[in-house]
Amino acid sequence: MGAGHDHGHTHAPAGGTATAAYVGRLRVALSITLTVMVVEIVGGIVADSLALVADAAHMATDALGLGMALLAIHFANRPPTGNRTFGYARAEILAALANCLLLLVVGGYVLYEAIQRFVTPADTEGGLTIVFGAIGLVANMISLTLLMRGQKESLNVRGAFLEVAADALGSLAVIVSAVVILTTGWQAADPIASLVIGLMIVPRTFKLLRETLDVLLESAPKGVDMIEVRTHILALDGVEDVHDLHAWTITSGMPVLSAHVVVRSDVLSAIGHEKMLHELQGCLGDHFDVEHCTFQLEPVGHAEHEAHLCH
């Protein structure tokens, strides 16, 4: 243990990433999504409903997104190696990013096709559309129930949850449009429902994309105020300064923090390095949700020594 260089660690809980706890539910949601996708494709063709086809297309991206989420979990839970010290945990975030890009493409496609349907109207069968839309709505509600809890803990699960939520609203829009067509004969209700589905997809996707990019750009974890973190560390007895303070997120449920903490030599001599590390970890553990902390304890003047070495 080198003089002035001590590292304290608190590790993420055993059992893998936040998404890993929801593998079973993701698998069930994937099975439901694939089944409903096929049903809606058949229904869209039979009833000549663009809204059903649009919802089926969104279901297809849901299925691909759920499959990617499951694949990401497989890689994320592989053990770390000498070159990849955090393993493949970041694979979950890359999957979430891919989901965002897929959703944006599908949203754009649905909007384009809806506009085309206004130009070239079709004769949509309202009764059949209601039946297939209702099947989709019930299935989506089941999937939402399965993913409700996980979406609060994992960006990857949240991506899947938002996709299914948009689908549920899309199925509702399909049913409403079919009722309008059945009762009034107004065929424009079908492309209008398609526009609604497209407009539901895009804004939610941008929100998820922003959160995903924050992780990839190593922004401070959500809910962690770095000014407050610095204030809490400086408030500890004997701490003179803190520098090279960084906090970021490896993947959902795995926030990380590191800092160089300058401590008076007399305080370190009196209480010891180990107790100082415990106080730092306890300070952050009580106020911030950071699972993995690394501290370097330094005597006063050590930062200037490091700066000299760098030159």
C-alpha beads as a LAMMPS data file, in Angstrom:
LAMMPS data file: protein, C-alpha beads

311 atoms
310 bonds

1 atom types
1 bond types

-500.0 500.0 xlo xhi
-500.0 500.0 ylo yhi
-500.0 500.0 zlo zhi

Masses

1 110.0

Atoms # bond

1 1 1 0.000 0.000 0.000
2 1 1 1.861 3.052 -1.250
3 1 1 2.106 6.172 0.853
4 1 1 -0.711 8.567 0.141
5 1 1 -2.431 6.102 -2.231
6 1 1 -5.321 4.158 -0.778
7 1 1 -8.337 2.893 -2.659
8 1 1 -11.707 2.053 -1.164
9 1 1 -14.314 0.061 -3.030
10 1 1 -17.979 -0.738 -2.764
11 1 1 -19.185 -3.163 -5.382
12 1 1 -22.402 -3.531 -7.319
13 1 1 -24.653 -6.200 -5.900
14 1 1 -24.086 -9.763 -6.991
15 1 1 -26.360 -11.239 -9.617
16 1 1 -25.526 -9.081 -12.621
17 1 1 -26.998 -5.922 -14.050
18 1 1 -30.399 -4.408 -13.300
19 1 1 -31.896 -5.914 -16.438
20 1 1 -30.780 -9.465 -15.597
21 1 1 -33.453 -9.788 -12.891
22 1 1 -36.154 -9.506 -15.565
23 1 1 -34.964 -12.106 -18.079
24 1 1 -38.000 -14.332 -17.558
25 1 1 -40.452 -11.480 -17.977
26 1 1 -38.660 -10.218 -21.072
27 1 1 -38.917 -13.701 -22.595
28 1 1 -42.650 -13.903 -21.914
29 1 1 -43.147 -10.393 -23.337
30 1 1 -41.176 -11.413 -26.435
31 1 1 -43.373 -14.476 -26.977
32 1 1 -46.545 -12.388 -26.622
33 1 1 -45.203 -9.721 -28.974
34 1 1 -44.277 -12.181 -31.714
35 1 1 -47.693 -13.847 -31.517
36 1 1 -49.620 -10.578 -31.699
37 1 1 -47.394 -9.298 -34.494
38 1 1 -48.367 -12.244 -36.697
39 1 1 -52.047 -11.850 -35.762
40 1 1 -52.029 -8.130 -36.621
41 1 1 -50.237 -8.654 -39.932
42 1 1 -52.914 -11.159 -40.927
43 1 1 -55.637 -8.845 -39.644
44 1 1 -54.200 -5.821 -41.455
45 1 1 -54.137 -7.695 -44.759
46 1 1 -57.611 -9.196 -44.351
47 1 1 -59.240 -5.947 -43.135
48 1 1 -57.099 -3.674 -45.365
49 1 1 -56.241 -1.603 -42.280
50 1 1 -53.061 0.508 -42.372
51 1 1 -53.433 1.154 -38.638
52 1 1 -53.212 -2.597 -37.945
53 1 1 -50.234 -2.992 -40.283
54 1 1 -48.560 0.013 -38.623
55 1 1 -49.122 -1.509 -35.199
56 1 1 -47.761 -4.844 -36.461
57 1 1 -44.664 -3.062 -37.793
58 1 1 -44.162 -1.500 -34.390
59 1 1 -44.656 -4.939 -32.845
60 1 1 -41.859 -6.229 -35.089
61 1 1 -39.452 -3.612 -33.719
62 1 1 -40.640 -4.492 -30.208
63 1 1 -39.802 -8.138 -30.861
64 1 1 -36.384 -7.225 -32.230
65 1 1 -35.791 -4.845 -29.321
66 1 1 -36.756 -7.471 -26.740
67 1 1 -34.551 -10.024 -28.478
68 1 1 -31.639 -7.577 -28.440
69 1 1 -32.269 -6.855 -24.764
70 1 1 -32.061 -10.567 -23.955
71 1 1 -28.917 -10.922 -26.053
72 1 1 -27.400 -7.904 -24.290
73 1 1 -28.101 -9.509 -20.893
74 1 1 -26.241 -12.617 -22.039
75 1 1 -23.169 -10.556 -22.877
76 1 1 -23.530 -8.193 -19.916
77 1 1 -23.343 -11.055 -17.416
78 1 1 -20.165 -12.505 -18.870
79 1 1 -17.280 -12.170 -16.387
80 1 1 -14.743 -9.337 -16.675
81 1 1 -11.452 -9.977 -18.437
82 1 1 -8.035 -8.367 -18.337
83 1 1 -8.943 -6.128 -21.269
84 1 1 -12.617 -5.564 -20.382
85 1 1 -12.502 -4.873 -16.661
86 1 1 -16.255 -4.194 -16.450
87 1 1 -17.049 -7.174 -18.667
88 1 1 -19.723 -6.571 -21.315
89 1 1 -22.115 -4.591 -19.096
90 1 1 -22.202 -1.684 -21.559
91 1 1 -23.806 -4.036 -24.133
92 1 1 -27.174 -3.284 -22.517
93 1 1 -26.802 0.427 -23.261
94 1 1 -25.778 -0.273 -26.853
95 1 1 -28.921 -2.397 -27.228
96 1 1 -31.017 0.464 -25.851
97 1 1 -29.401 2.808 -28.395
98 1 1 -30.188 0.390 -31.225
99 1 1 -33.800 0.200 -30.007
100 1 1 -34.054 3.993 -30.224
101 1 1 -32.799 4.035 -33.795
102 1 1 -35.249 1.273 -34.758
103 1 1 -38.143 3.139 -33.193
104 1 1 -37.280 6.341 -35.043
105 1 1 -37.193 4.473 -38.366
106 1 1 -40.537 2.774 -37.694
107 1 1 -42.124 6.023 -36.523
108 1 1 -41.032 7.747 -39.710
109 1 1 -42.321 4.868 -41.844
110 1 1 -45.739 4.909 -40.183
111 1 1 -46.079 8.677 -40.650
112 1 1 -45.117 8.410 -44.316
113 1 1 -47.570 5.573 -45.020
114 1 1 -50.371 7.420 -43.216
115 1 1 -49.884 10.466 -45.434
116 1 1 -49.905 8.197 -48.496
117 1 1 -53.210 6.682 -47.354
118 1 1 -54.771 10.157 -47.296
119 1 1 -53.759 10.559 -50.939
120 1 1 -54.981 7.074 -51.908
121 1 1 -57.839 6.055 -49.564
122 1 1 -58.571 2.370 -48.899
123 1 1 -61.724 0.473 -47.964
124 1 1 -60.973 -0.657 -44.397
125 1 1 -63.142 -3.367 -42.794
126 1 1 -64.063 -1.881 -39.395
127 1 1 -65.451 -5.020 -37.722
128 1 1 -62.389 -7.181 -38.313
129 1 1 -60.100 -4.306 -37.348
130 1 1 -61.832 -4.040 -33.954
131 1 1 -61.328 -7.755 -33.279
132 1 1 -57.617 -7.753 -34.133
133 1 1 -57.059 -4.421 -32.364
134 1 1 -58.645 -5.789 -29.192
135 1 1 -56.368 -8.837 -29.281
136 1 1 -53.363 -6.545 -29.553
137 1 1 -54.536 -4.322 -26.716
138 1 1 -55.075 -7.217 -24.281
139 1 1 -51.680 -8.730 -25.140
140 1 1 -49.918 -5.393 -24.700
141 1 1 -51.517 -4.832 -21.302
142 1 1 -50.193 -8.215 -20.152
143 1 1 -46.677 -7.324 -21.342
144 1 1 -46.851 -3.888 -19.663
145 1 1 -47.750 -5.530 -16.363
146 1 1 -44.742 -7.844 -16.677
147 1 1 -42.312 -4.979 -17.412
148 1 1 -43.757 -2.287 -15.109
149 1 1 -41.308 -2.759 -12.253
150 1 1 -38.197 -3.389 -14.350
151 1 1 -38.592 -0.174 -16.373
152 1 1 -37.801 1.830 -13.225
153 1 1 -34.447 0.082 -12.792
154 1 1 -33.071 -0.539 -16.286
155 1 1 -32.809 1.615 -19.409
156 1 1 -32.975 -1.528 -21.496
157 1 1 -36.208 -2.700 -19.867
158 1 1 -37.533 0.861 -20.026
159 1 1 -36.951 0.867 -23.767
160 1 1 -38.973 -2.325 -24.096
161 1 1 -41.654 -0.940 -21.760
162 1 1 -42.021 2.273 -23.778
163 1 1 -42.285 0.290 -26.990
164 1 1 -45.037 -1.905 -25.563
165 1 1 -46.779 1.139 -24.040
166 1 1 -46.811 2.862 -27.417
167 1 1 -48.189 -0.350 -28.901
168 1 1 -50.979 -0.477 -26.310
169 1 1 -51.961 3.085 -27.161
170 1 1 -51.634 2.198 -30.827
171 1 1 -53.998 -0.742 -30.402
172 1 1 -56.447 1.575 -28.680
173 1 1 -56.174 4.030 -31.585
174 1 1 -56.806 1.147 -34.002
175 1 1 -59.985 0.185 -32.130
176 1 1 -61.265 3.775 -32.017
177 1 1 -60.625 4.274 -35.742
178 1 1 -62.383 1.003 -36.556
179 1 1 -65.422 2.020 -34.492
180 1 1 -65.557 5.338 -36.371
181 1 1 -65.338 3.553 -39.739
182 1 1 -67.981 1.015 -38.701
183 1 1 -70.446 3.636 -37.454
184 1 1 -69.867 6.494 -39.918
185 1 1 -68.054 4.981 -42.906
186 1 1 -65.369 7.691 -42.624
187 1 1 -62.284 5.885 -44.023
188 1 1 -59.888 8.714 -43.101
189 1 1 -60.076 7.481 -39.483
190 1 1 -57.624 4.677 -40.367
191 1 1 -54.704 6.861 -41.546
192 1 1 -55.454 9.319 -38.718
193 1 1 -55.011 6.458 -36.226
194 1 1 -51.756 5.588 -37.985
195 1 1 -50.564 9.185 -37.563
196 1 1 -51.406 9.002 -33.867
197 1 1 -49.345 5.814 -33.520
198 1 1 -46.389 7.419 -35.284
199 1 1 -46.597 10.564 -33.167
200 1 1 -46.657 8.450 -29.997
201 1 1 -43.512 6.590 -31.017
202 1 1 -41.183 9.495 -31.826
203 1 1 -41.266 11.789 -28.705
204 1 1 -40.902 8.879 -26.255
205 1 1 -37.998 7.570 -28.290
206 1 1 -36.150 10.895 -28.151
207 1 1 -36.450 10.895 -24.344
208 1 1 -34.982 7.398 -24.098
209 1 1 -32.290 8.328 -26.634
210 1 1 -31.236 11.314 -24.518
211 1 1 -30.917 9.138 -21.395
212 1 1 -28.981 6.500 -23.319
213 1 1 -26.565 9.061 -24.766
214 1 1 -26.022 10.475 -21.262
215 1 1 -24.709 7.039 -20.226
216 1 1 -22.512 6.681 -23.310
217 1 1 -21.137 10.219 -22.815
218 1 1 -20.417 9.308 -19.153
219 1 1 -22.574 12.062 -17.675
220 1 1 -23.170 12.012 -13.934
221 1 1 -25.781 9.389 -12.934
222 1 1 -29.352 10.630 -12.739
223 1 1 -30.075 11.960 -9.250
224 1 1 -26.398 12.506 -8.356
225 1 1 -25.562 16.193 -7.909
226 1 1 -21.777 16.483 -8.201
227 1 1 -21.725 19.785 -6.323
228 1 1 -23.471 18.113 -3.385
229 1 1 -21.095 15.144 -3.570
230 1 1 -18.104 17.482 -3.377
231 1 1 -19.704 19.398 -0.492
232 1 1 -20.310 16.207 1.503
233 1 1 -16.738 15.000 0.998
234 1 1 -15.242 18.366 1.988
235 1 1 -17.408 18.387 5.126
236 1 1 -15.563 15.364 6.554
237 1 1 -13.087 16.167 9.312
238 1 1 -9.553 16.452 7.978
239 1 1 -10.452 16.695 4.281
240 1 1 -8.719 19.704 2.744
241 1 1 -9.667 19.294 -0.898
242 1 1 -11.054 16.900 -3.507
243 1 1 -10.027 16.784 -7.163
244 1 1 -10.389 14.463 -10.163
245 1 1 -13.945 13.813 -8.957
246 1 1 -15.869 11.788 -11.529
247 1 1 -19.186 9.902 -11.529
248 1 1 -20.669 7.979 -14.418
249 1 1 -22.803 4.954 -15.215
250 1 1 -21.443 1.731 -16.705
251 1 1 -24.937 0.362 -17.338
252 1 1 -28.361 0.485 -15.689
253 1 1 -27.998 -0.088 -11.946
254 1 1 -24.189 0.271 -11.988
255 1 1 -23.159 3.856 -11.102
256 1 1 -19.440 4.466 -10.460
257 1 1 -17.569 7.240 -8.662
258 1 1 -13.877 8.026 -8.255
259 1 1 -12.070 10.864 -6.500
260 1 1 -8.700 12.008 -5.212
261 1 1 -9.229 13.215 -1.644
262 1 1 -6.630 15.446 0.036
263 1 1 -6.458 14.718 3.789
264 1 1 -4.332 16.372 6.457
265 1 1 -1.468 14.123 7.504
266 1 1 -2.197 14.566 11.239
267 1 1 -5.776 13.321 10.724
268 1 1 -4.583 10.286 8.768
269 1 1 -2.035 9.511 11.470
270 1 1 -4.682 9.828 14.182
271 1 1 -7.508 7.738 12.661
272 1 1 -5.710 5.683 9.999
273 1 1 -6.347 5.269 6.290
274 1 1 -8.920 2.491 6.685
275 1 1 -11.211 4.527 8.958
276 1 1 -10.948 7.508 6.602
277 1 1 -12.022 5.325 3.674
278 1 1 -14.942 3.966 5.697
279 1 1 -16.065 7.510 6.500
280 1 1 -15.921 8.498 2.839
281 1 1 -17.869 5.427 1.746
282 1 1 -20.395 5.902 4.524
283 1 1 -20.821 9.569 3.625
284 1 1 -21.666 8.802 -0.005
285 1 1 -23.652 5.669 0.816
286 1 1 -25.963 7.621 3.114
287 1 1 -26.706 10.393 0.617
288 1 1 -26.153 9.071 -2.917
289 1 1 -27.036 5.872 -4.760
290 1 1 -23.524 4.991 -5.939
291 1 1 -22.607 1.310 -5.760
292 1 1 -18.922 1.377 -6.682
293 1 1 -16.620 4.054 -5.229
294 1 1 -12.853 4.386 -5.587
295 1 1 -10.927 6.901 -3.480
296 1 1 -7.293 7.891 -3.562
297 1 1 -6.183 9.476 -0.300
298 1 1 -3.460 12.076 -0.710
299 1 1 -1.445 14.255 1.656
300 1 1 -1.499 18.014 1.168
301 1 1 0.752 18.989 -1.766
302 1 1 0.581 15.611 -3.524
303 1 1 -1.484 16.991 -6.432
304 1 1 1.359 19.380 -7.298
305 1 1 3.735 16.409 -7.260
306 1 1 1.480 14.508 -9.690
307 1 1 1.255 17.547 -11.979
308 1 1 5.063 17.755 -12.005
309 1 1 5.342 14.067 -12.948
310 1 1 2.930 14.572 -15.862
311 1 1 5.273 17.172 -17.309

Bonds

1 1 1 2
2 1 2 3
3 1 3 4
4 1 4 5
5 1 5 6
6 1 6 7
7 1 7 8
8 1 8 9
9 1 9 10
10 1 10 11
11 1 11 12
12 1 12 13
13 1 13 14
14 1 14 15
15 1 15 16
16 1 16 17
17 1 17 18
18 1 18 19
19 1 19 20
20 1 20 21
21 1 21 22
22 1 22 23
23 1 23 24
24 1 24 25
25 1 25 26
26 1 26 27
27 1 27 28
28 1 28 29
29 1 29 30
30 1 30 31
31 1 31 32
32 1 32 33
33 1 33 34
34 1 34 35
35 1 35 36
36 1 36 37
37 1 37 38
38 1 38 39
39 1 39 40
40 1 40 41
41 1 41 42
42 1 42 43
43 1 43 44
44 1 44 45
45 1 45 46
46 1 46 47
47 1 47 48
48 1 48 49
49 1 49 50
50 1 50 51
51 1 51 52
52 1 52 53
53 1 53 54
54 1 54 55
55 1 55 56
56 1 56 57
57 1 57 58
58 1 58 59
59 1 59 60
60 1 60 61
61 1 61 62
62 1 62 63
63 1 63 64
64 1 64 65
65 1 65 66
66 1 66 67
67 1 67 68
68 1 68 69
69 1 69 70
70 1 70 71
71 1 71 72
72 1 72 73
73 1 73 74
74 1 74 75
75 1 75 76
76 1 76 77
77 1 77 78
78 1 78 79
79 1 79 80
80 1 80 81
81 1 81 82
82 1 82 83
83 1 83 84
84 1 84 85
85 1 85 86
86 1 86 87
87 1 87 88
88 1 88 89
89 1 89 90
90 1 90 91
91 1 91 92
92 1 92 93
93 1 93 94
94 1 94 95
95 1 95 96
96 1 96 97
97 1 97 98
98 1 98 99
99 1 99 100
100 1 100 101
101 1 101 102
102 1 102 103
103 1 103 104
104 1 104 105
105 1 105 106
106 1 106 107
107 1 107 108
108 1 108 109
109 1 109 110
110 1 110 111
111 1 111 112
112 1 112 113
113 1 113 114
114 1 114 115
115 1 115 116
116 1 116 117
117 1 117 118
118 1 118 119
119 1 119 120
120 1 120 121
121 1 121 122
122 1 122 123
123 1 123 124
124 1 124 125
125 1 125 126
126 1 126 127
127 1 127 128
128 1 128 129
129 1 129 130
130 1 130 131
131 1 131 132
132 1 132 133
133 1 133 134
134 1 134 135
135 1 135 136
136 1 136 137
137 1 137 138
138 1 138 139
139 1 139 140
140 1 140 141
141 1 141 142
142 1 142 143
143 1 143 144
144 1 144 145
145 1 145 146
146 1 146 147
147 1 147 148
148 1 148 149
149 1 149 150
150 1 150 151
151 1 151 152
152 1 152 153
153 1 153 154
154 1 154 155
155 1 155 156
156 1 156 157
157 1 157 158
158 1 158 159
159 1 159 160
160 1 160 161
161 1 161 162
162 1 162 163
163 1 163 164
164 1 164 165
165 1 165 166
166 1 166 167
167 1 167 168
168 1 168 169
169 1 169 170
170 1 170 171
171 1 171 172
172 1 172 173
173 1 173 174
174 1 174 175
175 1 175 176
176 1 176 177
177 1 177 178
178 1 178 179
179 1 179 180
180 1 180 181
181 1 181 182
182 1 182 183
183 1 183 184
184 1 184 185
185 1 185 186
186 1 186 187
187 1 187 188
188 1 188 189
189 1 189 190
190 1 190 191
191 1 191 192
192 1 192 193
193 1 193 194
194 1 194 195
195 1 195 196
196 1 196 197
197 1 197 198
198 1 198 199
199 1 199 200
200 1 200 201
201 1 201 202
202 1 202 203
203 1 203 204
204 1 204 205
205 1 205 206
206 1 206 207
207 1 207 208
208 1 208 209
209 1 209 210
210 1 210 211
211 1 211 212
212 1 212 213
213 1 213 214
214 1 214 215
215 1 215 216
216 1 216 217
217 1 217 218
218 1 218 219
219 1 219 220
220 1 220 221
221 1 221 222
222 1 222 223
223 1 223 224
224 1 224 225
225 1 225 226
226 1 226 227
227 1 227 228
228 1 228 229
229 1 229 230
230 1 230 231
231 1 231 232
232 1 232 233
233 1 233 234
234 1 234 235
235 1 235 236
236 1 236 237
237 1 237 238
238 1 238 239
239 1 239 240
240 1 240 241
241 1 241 242
242 1 242 243
243 1 243 244
244 1 244 245
245 1 245 246
246 1 246 247
247 1 247 248
248 1 248 249
249 1 249 250
250 1 250 251
251 1 251 252
252 1 252 253
253 1 253 254
254 1 254 255
255 1 255 256
256 1 256 257
257 1 257 258
258 1 258 259
259 1 259 260
260 1 260 261
261 1 261 262
262 1 262 263
263 1 263 264
264 1 264 265
265 1 265 266
266 1 266 267
267 1 267 268
268 1 268 269
269 1 269 270
270 1 270 271
271 1 271 272
272 1 272 273
273 1 273 274
274 1 274 275
275 1 275 276
276 1 276 277
277 1 277 278
278 1 278 279
279 1 279 280
280 1 280 281
281 1 281 282
282 1 282 283
283 1 283 284
284 1 284 285
285 1 285 286
286 1 286 287
287 1 287 288
288 1 288 289
289 1 289 290
290 1 290 291
291 1 291 292
292 1 292 293
293 1 293 294
294 1 294 295
295 1 295 296
296 1 296 297
297 1 297 298
298 1 298 299
299 1 299 300
300 1 300 301
301 1 301 302
302 1 302 303
303 1 303 304
304 1 304 305
305 1 305 306
306 1 306 307
307 1 307 308
308 1 308 309
309 1 309 310
310 1 310 311
